[in-house]
Amino acid sequence: MKNGMKPQTLKGFYDYFSDDMRIRNFIKDSFREVAEKYGFEPLETPALEYSELILGQSGAEAEKLYYKFQDNGGRDVMLKYELMIPMCRAVAQNINNISLPYKRYQIQNAWRAENVQRGRLREFTQMDVDILGSSSPFADAEVILFGISFLKKLGFENFRVRLNSREIIQGIVEILGIEKDKFEDIYIAIDKIEKIGEEKVKEILIDDSKIEEEKVTELLKIIKIKDIDKISDTINSSTEGKRGINSVKSILSFIKEVEENKVVFDLSLARGLASYTGAIWEFEITEGNIGSVSGGGRYDKAISKYIGKEIPATGTSFGLERLTEVMKQMNMFKEKENPSILIIPLEEKSIPFVLSTAKSLRDQNIQTSIYPDFVKLKDSLKYADKKNFTWVAIIGEDEIYSNTLMLKNMRTKEQFSLNIKEVIAKIQNK
């Protein structure tokens, strides 16, 4: 630009105009509606947190993506990377005022210094539900059932929930005689199987993690087993593994009471966050090569960092941008056809009549806009057509004198001279 700065957004940050906002609002409103039906309570936390309260909770890979800096007061702060850890801080800070179990939902922005690519933004909106204060597998099941209800509310039909447990993988590592300090390497590697393939994962575990080839081969063989009873027999000697098996079996049995064939046991699922302690899951769209749209799990140790005692917790997270992209790709969003009208005043002295007309229409919940300038009628009609208004009401001297409106249907091009009651009835199709 010759006479000013070039208007541009930062890489990985976006503006959202009406077409995007309508679908974003639909998704957020649906999430909020289903969450409140399930008894979850709303929560908001600040954008900025003290860095020391967050560091060490999400794993080394996550910490590379933190927006961390010193503020003007010299304090080490960071933009929240996700919603879960700030929620844990808020609960710990207010623990004496919160009744457990605490069921919370949250819809807020988070920030990550990602390498920007399709589906990876630096500012994004997360939508979480969590249950704190219950170690029962029923709490995990209810979070999963919420997610199933939410996806159905959005219109998804073909999806599944992959379910596993970090404890089961720990049990497998134990019975194979692999050193405990190799567990995180194994867990992270398993999480990459779908992206880079089994052979590459095998190579990483043997060459980089220095695990014996025969043990890696057996590990990769075991995680292909789909029968949870067969796994029970395989890791029966591991206390941790048995606990994970019993938890997953309970979750499956609870969910099957109301939802058949939506949840599958899958040992190859290994969600990456270091804070997970037990059951883990992903919601996966099974059509159109979409894949995962949500993930969650149990994280019983996250709050203990702040208050010195363990409070069990479980939850799941959906990404607004991810769901928006998927719904647009699948052409799923069908906005309700609400009648809308543009009132076009032809001259300034018609404004009092225009305002009273607009009030009457709005009182009937009719979406009503007033064209603010006095221009050629063809120009304002062109605007109405471009903005996809259903109706136009033209008000000039004749309409003021006769206390009527010149109503035009922008779809059929029909015109009517009607009083306000007749206009309302026409728009509402009564």
C-alpha positions as CSV (number, residue, x, y, z in Angstrom):
1,M,0.0,0.0,0.0
2,K,1.3,3.5,-0.9
3,N,-0.1,5.4,2.0
4,G,-0.3,3.0,4.9
5,M,0.6,-0.4,6.4
6,K,-0.4,-3.5,4.6
7,P,-3.4,-5.1,6.4
8,Q,-2.5,-8.7,7.2
9,T,-3.0,-11.3,9.9
10,L,-0.1,-13.1,11.7
11,K,0.7,-16.6,10.2
12,G,-1.6,-19.2,11.8
13,F,-4.2,-16.6,12.9
14,Y,-7.5,-16.1,11.1
15,D,-10.4,-13.7,10.7
16,Y,-13.9,-15.4,10.5
17,F,-16.7,-13.7,8.7
18,S,-20.4,-14.6,8.6
19,D,-20.3,-17.9,6.6
20,D,-17.7,-19.3,8.9
21,M,-19.2,-17.8,12.1
22,R,-22.6,-19.3,11.5
23,I,-21.2,-22.9,11.4
24,R,-18.8,-22.1,14.3
25,N,-21.7,-20.7,16.4
26,F,-23.8,-23.8,15.5
27,I,-21.1,-26.1,16.7
28,K,-20.4,-24.2,19.9
29,D,-24.2,-23.8,20.7
30,S,-24.6,-27.6,20.1
31,F,-21.7,-28.4,22.4
32,R,-23.1,-26.1,25.1
33,E,-26.6,-27.5,24.8
34,V,-25.5,-31.2,25.1
35,A,-23.0,-30.4,27.9
36,E,-25.7,-28.8,30.0
37,K,-28.1,-31.7,29.3
38,Y,-25.4,-34.0,30.8
39,G,-25.1,-31.7,33.9
40,F,-21.8,-30.1,33.0
41,E,-21.2,-26.5,34.4
42,P,-19.6,-23.7,32.4
43,L,-16.1,-22.4,33.2
44,E,-13.7,-19.8,31.8
45,T,-10.1,-19.3,32.7
46,P,-7.7,-16.4,31.8
47,A,-5.7,-16.4,28.6
48,L,-2.4,-15.9,30.5
49,E,-1.1,-18.1,33.2
50,Y,2.1,-18.1,35.3
51,S,4.6,-20.3,33.3
52,E,5.8,-22.1,36.4
53,L,2.2,-23.5,37.0
54,I,2.0,-25.1,33.6
55,L,5.6,-26.3,32.8
56,G,6.2,-30.0,33.1
57,Q,2.6,-31.1,32.7
58,S,2.1,-31.6,29.0
59,G,5.4,-33.3,28.0
60,A,8.6,-32.0,26.3
61,E,7.2,-32.0,22.8
62,A,4.3,-29.8,23.9
63,E,6.5,-27.3,25.7
64,K,8.3,-26.5,22.4
65,L,5.1,-25.0,21.2
66,Y,4.4,-22.7,24.2
67,Y,3.9,-19.0,23.7
68,K,6.0,-18.1,26.7
69,F,7.4,-14.6,27.5
70,Q,8.0,-12.0,30.2
71,D,5.3,-9.4,30.7
72,N,5.9,-5.7,31.5
73,G,6.2,-6.6,35.2
74,G,9.0,-9.1,34.5
75,R,6.8,-12.1,35.3
76,D,7.2,-15.3,33.3
77,V,3.9,-15.9,31.7
78,M,2.4,-17.9,28.9
79,L,-0.7,-18.1,26.7
80,K,-2.6,-21.2,27.5
81,Y,-1.6,-24.2,25.4
82,E,-4.8,-26.1,26.1
83,L,-7.7,-25.8,28.5
84,M,-7.2,-28.8,30.8
85,I,-4.1,-27.6,32.8
86,P,-5.5,-24.1,33.5
87,M,-8.7,-25.7,34.6
88,C,-6.8,-27.9,37.0
89,R,-5.1,-24.8,38.4
90,A,-8.5,-23.0,38.8
91,V,-10.0,-26.0,40.6
92,A,-6.9,-26.3,42.9
93,Q,-7.1,-22.6,43.7
94,N,-10.8,-22.9,44.6
95,I,-10.8,-26.4,46.0
96,N,-12.6,-25.4,49.2
97,N,-15.5,-23.9,47.2
98,I,-16.1,-26.7,44.7
99,S,-18.3,-29.7,45.4
100,L,-16.8,-33.0,44.1
101,P,-17.4,-34.6,41.7
102,Y,-17.2,-31.4,39.6
103,K,-18.5,-31.6,36.0
104,R,-17.2,-28.8,33.9
105,Y,-17.4,-27.7,30.3
106,Q,-15.3,-25.0,28.7
107,I,-15.2,-23.3,25.2
108,Q,-12.2,-21.0,24.9
109,N,-9.2,-20.2,22.7
110,A,-5.7,-21.7,23.1
111,W,-2.4,-20.9,21.5
112,R,0.4,-23.1,20.1
113,A,3.5,-22.0,18.1
114,E,2.8,-24.8,15.5
115,N,4.3,-25.2,12.1
116,V,1.3,-23.9,10.2
117,Q,-0.3,-26.4,7.9
118,R,-3.8,-27.6,7.0
119,G,-5.7,-28.1,10.3
120,R,-2.9,-26.6,12.4
121,L,-3.5,-23.1,13.6
122,R,-1.6,-21.0,16.2
123,E,-4.8,-19.7,17.7
124,F,-7.7,-22.1,17.9
125,T,-10.8,-22.9,20.0
126,Q,-11.1,-25.9,22.2
127,M,-14.3,-27.3,23.6
128,D,-13.8,-29.6,26.7
129,V,-15.8,-31.5,29.2
130,D,-14.3,-33.0,32.3
131,I,-15.4,-34.8,35.5
132,L,-13.2,-34.3,38.5
133,G,-13.3,-36.1,41.8
134,S,-14.4,-39.6,40.6
135,S,-12.2,-42.5,39.9
136,S,-15.1,-44.6,38.7
137,P,-15.0,-46.0,35.1
138,F,-18.6,-44.7,35.0
139,A,-17.2,-41.1,34.8
140,D,-15.1,-42.1,31.8
141,A,-18.1,-43.7,30.2
142,E,-20.3,-40.6,30.7
143,V,-17.6,-38.4,29.1
144,I,-17.6,-40.7,26.1
145,L,-21.4,-40.9,25.9
146,F,-21.4,-37.1,25.9
147,G,-19.1,-37.1,22.9
148,I,-21.3,-39.6,21.1
149,S,-24.4,-37.4,21.8
150,F,-22.6,-34.3,20.6
151,L,-21.4,-35.8,17.3
152,K,-25.0,-37.0,16.7
153,K,-26.3,-33.5,17.5
154,L,-24.0,-32.1,14.8
155,G,-25.4,-34.7,12.3
156,F,-22.6,-37.3,12.2
157,E,-23.7,-40.9,11.8
158,N,-20.6,-42.8,10.8
159,F,-18.1,-42.6,13.6
160,R,-16.5,-44.7,16.3
161,V,-14.7,-44.3,19.6
162,R,-11.3,-46.1,19.8
163,L,-10.6,-47.0,23.5
164,N,-7.5,-48.1,25.2
165,S,-5.6,-47.6,28.5
166,R,-2.2,-46.4,29.3
167,E,-2.1,-48.9,32.1
168,I,-2.6,-51.8,29.7
169,I,0.4,-50.7,27.6
170,Q,2.4,-50.4,30.9
171,G,1.3,-54.0,31.6
172,I,2.5,-55.2,28.2
173,V,5.9,-53.4,28.7
174,E,6.2,-55.1,32.1
175,I,5.4,-58.7,31.0
176,L,7.8,-58.3,28.1
177,G,10.6,-57.5,30.5
178,I,11.3,-54.0,28.9
179,E,12.9,-51.5,31.2
180,K,10.4,-49.0,32.8
181,D,12.4,-46.0,31.7
182,K,11.7,-47.0,28.0
183,F,7.9,-46.7,28.5
184,E,7.5,-43.1,27.3
185,D,9.5,-43.9,24.2
186,I,7.3,-46.9,23.5
187,Y,4.1,-44.9,24.2
188,I,5.1,-42.1,21.9
189,A,6.2,-44.5,19.2
190,I,2.9,-46.5,19.3
191,D,1.1,-43.2,18.9
192,K,2.9,-42.7,15.5
193,I,2.0,-46.1,14.0
194,E,-0.9,-44.7,11.8
195,K,1.2,-41.8,10.6
196,I,4.6,-43.5,9.8
197,G,3.8,-47.2,9.7
198,E,4.8,-50.2,11.8
199,E,8.2,-50.8,10.2
200,K,9.3,-47.2,10.9
201,V,8.1,-47.5,14.5
202,K,10.0,-50.8,14.9
203,E,13.1,-49.1,13.6
204,I,12.8,-46.2,16.0
205,L,12.3,-48.5,19.0
206,I,15.3,-50.7,18.1
207,D,17.8,-48.1,16.9
208,D,16.9,-45.0,18.9
209,S,15.4,-46.5,22.1
210,K,17.8,-49.5,22.2
211,I,15.1,-52.1,22.8
212,E,15.8,-55.7,21.8
213,E,14.4,-56.6,18.4
214,E,12.6,-59.7,19.6
215,K,10.8,-57.7,22.4
216,V,9.8,-55.0,19.9
217,T,8.5,-57.6,17.5
218,E,6.4,-59.2,20.3
219,L,5.1,-55.8,21.4
220,L,3.9,-54.9,17.9
221,K,2.3,-58.3,17.6
222,I,0.4,-57.9,20.9
223,I,-1.0,-54.5,20.2
224,K,-2.7,-55.9,17.1
225,I,-5.0,-58.1,19.3
226,K,-8.5,-56.8,19.3
227,D,-10.0,-59.2,21.8
228,I,-9.8,-57.7,25.3
229,D,-10.3,-61.1,27.0
230,K,-7.3,-62.4,25.1
231,I,-5.2,-59.5,26.3
232,S,-6.4,-60.2,29.9
233,D,-4.8,-63.6,29.7
234,T,-1.6,-62.2,28.1
235,I,-0.9,-59.6,30.9
236,N,-2.6,-61.4,33.8
237,S,0.7,-61.2,35.8
238,S,0.8,-57.4,35.7
239,T,-1.1,-55.6,38.5
240,E,-1.2,-52.4,36.5
241,G,-2.2,-54.1,33.3
242,K,-5.1,-56.0,35.0
243,R,-6.3,-52.7,36.5
244,G,-6.3,-51.1,33.0
245,I,-8.2,-54.2,31.6
246,N,-10.8,-54.1,34.3
247,S,-11.4,-50.3,33.8
248,V,-11.8,-50.6,30.0
249,K,-14.1,-53.6,30.4
250,S,-16.3,-51.6,32.8
251,I,-16.4,-48.6,30.4
252,L,-17.4,-50.8,27.5
253,S,-20.2,-52.5,29.5
254,F,-21.6,-49.1,30.7
255,I,-21.6,-47.6,27.2
256,K,-23.2,-50.7,25.7
257,E,-26.2,-50.2,27.9
258,V,-27.3,-47.3,25.7
259,E,-25.0,-47.2,22.7
260,E,-24.3,-50.3,20.6
261,N,-21.3,-50.6,18.2
262,K,-19.8,-47.2,18.7
263,V,-16.9,-48.0,20.9
264,V,-14.1,-50.4,20.0
265,F,-11.1,-51.6,22.0
266,D,-7.8,-50.7,20.2
267,L,-4.4,-51.3,21.7
268,S,-2.7,-49.3,18.9
269,L,-4.2,-46.1,20.3
270,A,-1.7,-44.2,22.5
271,R,-2.5,-40.6,23.0
272,G,0.6,-38.5,23.6
273,L,0.0,-36.2,26.5
274,A,2.2,-37.1,29.5
275,S,-0.6,-36.3,31.9
276,Y,-2.8,-39.3,31.0
277,T,-2.8,-42.0,33.6
278,G,-5.5,-44.6,32.6
279,A,-8.2,-44.9,30.0
280,I,-7.7,-43.0,26.7
281,W,-9.9,-42.6,23.7
282,E,-10.3,-41.0,20.3
283,F,-13.5,-40.1,18.4
284,E,-12.9,-41.0,14.7
285,I,-15.1,-40.2,11.7
286,T,-15.2,-43.4,9.6
287,E,-16.1,-41.9,6.3
288,G,-14.5,-39.6,3.8
289,N,-10.9,-40.3,5.1
290,I,-11.5,-37.9,8.0
291,G,-10.0,-39.6,11.0
292,S,-9.9,-38.3,14.5
293,V,-11.9,-35.3,15.7
294,S,-11.5,-35.6,19.4
295,G,-9.4,-37.2,22.1
296,G,-9.4,-37.6,25.8
297,G,-8.7,-39.8,28.8
298,R,-8.1,-40.1,32.5
299,Y,-5.5,-37.8,34.1
300,D,-5.6,-38.5,37.9
301,K,-2.3,-36.8,38.8
302,A,-2.7,-33.4,37.2
303,I,-4.2,-31.5,40.1
304,S,-1.9,-33.0,42.8
305,K,1.0,-30.8,41.6
306,Y,-0.9,-27.8,43.0
307,I,-2.5,-29.2,46.2
308,G,-0.3,-32.1,47.2
309,K,-3.1,-34.7,47.0
310,E,-4.5,-36.7,44.1
311,I,-7.9,-35.8,42.7
312,P,-9.1,-38.2,40.0
313,A,-10.1,-36.6,36.7
314,T,-11.2,-37.6,33.2
315,G,-12.3,-35.6,30.2
316,T,-12.3,-35.1,26.4
317,S,-11.6,-32.2,24.0
318,F,-13.0,-31.2,20.6
319,G,-11.4,-28.7,18.3
320,L,-13.8,-26.1,16.9
321,E,-11.7,-25.5,13.7
322,R,-11.3,-29.2,13.0
323,L,-15.0,-29.9,13.3
324,T,-15.8,-26.8,11.2
325,E,-13.4,-28.0,8.4
326,V,-14.9,-31.5,8.5
327,M,-18.5,-30.4,8.4
328,K,-17.8,-28.0,5.5
329,Q,-15.9,-30.8,3.7
330,M,-18.8,-33.2,4.1
331,N,-21.4,-30.4,3.3
332,M,-23.2,-31.1,6.5
333,F,-24.2,-27.7,7.7
334,K,-27.7,-26.8,6.6
335,E,-28.6,-23.5,8.2
336,K,-32.2,-23.0,9.2
337,E,-34.1,-20.9,6.7
338,N,-35.0,-17.9,8.9
339,P,-36.9,-15.1,7.2
340,S,-34.9,-12.0,6.8
341,I,-35.9,-8.6,5.6
342,L,-34.1,-5.4,4.5
343,I,-36.0,-2.1,4.9
344,I,-35.1,0.4,2.3
345,P,-36.0,4.1,3.2
346,L,-36.2,6.2,0.0
347,E,-35.9,9.5,1.9
348,E,-34.8,10.9,5.3
349,K,-38.3,11.9,6.4
350,S,-39.4,8.2,6.2
351,I,-37.0,7.3,9.1
352,P,-39.6,7.5,12.0
353,F,-41.9,5.2,10.1
354,V,-39.0,2.9,9.2
355,L,-37.9,2.6,12.8
356,S,-41.5,1.8,14.1
357,T,-41.8,-0.8,11.3
358,A,-38.5,-2.4,12.2
359,K,-39.6,-2.6,15.8
360,S,-42.8,-4.3,14.9
361,L,-40.9,-6.9,12.8
362,R,-38.2,-7.5,15.4
363,D,-40.9,-8.0,18.1
364,Q,-42.1,-10.9,16.0
365,N,-38.5,-12.4,15.9
366,I,-38.1,-11.5,12.2
367,Q,-34.5,-10.7,11.3
368,T,-34.6,-7.1,10.2
369,S,-32.0,-4.8,8.8
370,I,-32.3,-1.1,7.7
371,Y,-30.4,0.2,4.8
372,P,-28.6,3.2,6.3
373,D,-28.1,5.4,3.2
374,F,-30.4,7.0,0.7
375,V,-29.2,5.8,-2.7
376,K,-30.7,4.7,-6.0
377,L,-33.2,1.9,-5.4
378,K,-31.4,-0.4,-7.8
379,D,-28.2,-0.1,-5.7
380,S,-30.0,-1.0,-2.5
381,L,-31.8,-3.9,-4.2
382,K,-28.5,-5.2,-5.5
383,Y,-27.1,-5.1,-2.0
384,A,-30.2,-7.1,-0.7
385,D,-29.7,-9.7,-3.4
386,K,-26.0,-10.0,-2.7
387,K,-26.6,-10.4,1.1
388,N,-29.3,-13.0,0.4
389,F,-32.2,-11.3,2.1
390,T,-35.5,-13.1,1.6
391,W,-37.6,-10.0,1.6
392,V,-37.3,-6.2,1.0
393,A,-39.6,-3.5,2.3
394,I,-39.5,-0.3,0.4
395,I,-40.7,2.8,2.2
396,G,-41.2,6.2,0.5
397,E,-43.7,9.0,0.6
398,D,-46.6,7.0,-0.7
399,E,-46.1,4.2,1.9
400,I,-45.9,6.8,4.7
401,Y,-49.1,8.4,3.5
402,S,-51.0,5.1,3.1
403,N,-49.4,3.4,6.2
404,T,-48.3,0.5,4.1
405,L,-45.1,-1.2,2.9
406,M,-44.0,-2.1,-0.6
407,L,-43.0,-5.7,0.2
408,K,-40.9,-7.6,-2.4
409,N,-39.9,-11.3,-2.3
410,M,-36.3,-11.4,-3.5
411,R,-36.6,-15.1,-4.5
412,T,-39.8,-15.0,-6.5
413,K,-39.7,-11.2,-7.4
414,E,-43.3,-10.8,-6.4
415,Q,-44.4,-7.5,-4.9
416,F,-47.2,-6.6,-2.5
417,S,-48.6,-3.4,-1.0
418,L,-49.5,-4.4,2.6
419,N,-49.9,-3.0,6.1
420,I,-47.6,-4.1,8.8
421,K,-49.8,-6.9,10.1
422,E,-50.2,-8.3,6.6
423,V,-46.4,-8.0,6.1
424,I,-45.8,-10.0,9.3
425,A,-48.3,-12.7,8.3
426,K,-46.8,-12.9,4.7
427,I,-43.2,-13.3,6.0
428,Q,-44.3,-15.9,8.6
429,N,-46.3,-17.7,6.0
430,K,-49.5,-17.5,7.9
